[in-house]
Amino acid sequence: MTWTELVLSAAPARGERPAVTEIRTGEALTYAALSRRITLIAGGLRRRGLRPGHRILIDLPPGLNLLVGTHAAAWAGGVVCFADPGGEATMAIDDPGALNALAAGGEALEFGPIAGPAMILGGQVLTQADLTDDLRRLSKAGLIRPGDVLLASLTDRLRSLRLLDLALLNGAHIVLAHEPTVLGLRVLAAEHGAGVVAVPADLARRLAGQTELRVLEDSAFARRA
């Protein structure tokens, strides 16, 4: 099973249930729509010339577009990097509008890579197997439970991506907020029925003991060496 297959393994059962809702843009995708969007963009990347093993720079802020762009690139066989100081990337996605263009007017890529490199992080090449093993280890911690409604606001790209991967694996509904206040988090949690919140350390400390929400600090989603 590839990294993206593992992340979306709950999609067949969750179907039209909500997967990700982004407050800032108003965009909301079901599990079925998210899976379809990733494979459509992957097909667009292949048509633009991305081939297995090619490096692709994903320069997008934390959120739904980062999730979709990263997994579409990996599904197309690309090797995702979040920085490209050596200029070795074959192509780059640095504009959310590019994702819409890639998804338009073409066929979805139904089958992703079986194995091989998928990401470069801190100079280290991570394979599909490395990323699936990492996600399975993270899942064993029980941070997110099946069917949770999770309110998240993380500023670190990798931590945000790992949080989203874990939540989707567990069939959760993720509500993404942008730089909310403590009061704003409480209001959004009530509006969306969230029982869990994932935020940076300063907000986590302010929420601790003041709410019935289960509070997760962003450091829980840092990748361990």
PEKAFEN-V923240 format. One record per residue. N is the residue number from 0. D_LAST is the distance of its C-alpha to the last C-alpha in whole Angstrom. Layout:
# PEKAFEN-V923240
n: <N N>
d_last: <D_LAST D_LAST>
This chain:
# PEKAFEN-V923240
n: <0 1 2 3 4 5 6 7 8 9 10 11 12 13 14 15 16 17 18 19 20 21 22 23 24 25 26 27 28 29 30 31 32 33 34 35 36 37 38 39 40 41 42 43 44 45 46 47 48 49 50 51 52 53 54 55 56 57 58 59 60 61 62 63 64 65 66 67 68 69 70 71 72 73 74 75 76 77 78 79 80 81 82 83 84 85 86 87 88 89 90 91 92 93 94 95 96 97 98 99 100 101 102 103 104 105 106 107 108 109 110 111 112 113 114 115 116 117 118 119 120 121 122 123 124 125 126 127 128 129 130 131 132 133 134 135 136 137 138 139 140 141 142 143 144 145 146 147 148 149 150 151 152 153 154 155 156 157 158 159 160 161 162 163 164 165 166 167 168 169 170 171 172 173 174 175 176 177 178 179 180 181 182 183 184 185 186 187 188 189 190 191 192 193 194 195 196 197 198 199 200 201 202 203 204 205 206 207 208 209 210 211 212 213 214 215 216 217 218 219 220 221 222 223 224>
d_last: <22 21 18 21 23 21 21 25 25 27 29 32 33 32 34 36 35 33 29 28 31 30 33 33 34 36 34 33 32 33 31 33 33 30 29 32 31 28 30 33 31 29 32 33 30 32 35 34 33 29 28 26 23 24 22 23 22 22 23 24 23 22 24 26 26 22 22 25 24 21 22 25 24 21 24 26 24 23 19 18 17 18 19 21 22 23 25 24 24 27 28 27 27 27 30 30 34 33 31 35 36 34 35 38 41 39 38 35 32 32 30 27 25 24 21 20 17 17 15 14 11 11 13 11 13 12 14 16 15 11 12 15 13 10 13 15 12 13 16 17 16 20 19 22 25 27 29 28 29 26 27 24 24 20 20 17 17 13 14 17 17 14 17 20 18 18 21 23 22 24 27 26 28 26 29 27 29 29 28 31 32 32 35 34 32 34 37 34 33 37 38 35 35 31 30 27 25 22 22 21 21 24 26 24 26 29 29 28 32 34 33 33 30 27 24 21 19 17 14 14 12 10 7 4 0>
